[in-house]
Amino acid sequence: MNLPLAIFLLSAKIYSVSTIDLIYEKAKTLPGKLQSEALGFVEYLDRRRAAQAEAGEWQRLSRATQAMPAAQRITDADIAAEIAAYRAGK
């Protein structure tokens, strides 16, 4: 760890600097190519967070759909018959 960063980290503890400030200060010291790589990683984290949120929404929708009375009465045989009828063009 270089001395300016160590001093900054110590001051961060004293002044309660946010994580975003720490990331910013560290990123400023990187060469341009590594800054671009760091930005790519942050964008990846954002996409991953969004995907997790979307997956959670789909899970909630699935549970709500399965809890509906009509869905509870459908059997595997009903589904198979529906598929067979569709395939037969009915």
C-alpha positions, 0 to 999 in steps of 0.5 A: 500500500502506498503512503498517500493511500494509507494516509487517506484510509486512516483519515477515512476512519476519522472522518467517516468517508463513504465506500464510494469515496474510497473507491473514487480515491483508489480509482484516481490512482490507476492508469486509464486502462485499469480505470476502464477495467474497474468501471467494467467491473462496477457495471458487471456488479450493477447488472448482476444486482439487477438480474438478482432483483428480476429473478426475485420478482419472477419467483414472487410471481411464480409463487403467486400464480401457483397459489391461485385456486385455478392453478391448484386444480390443474393436474399433470394429466390436464397439462398433457391433454392440453399439449396433445390437443394443441399438437393435434390442431384442436 
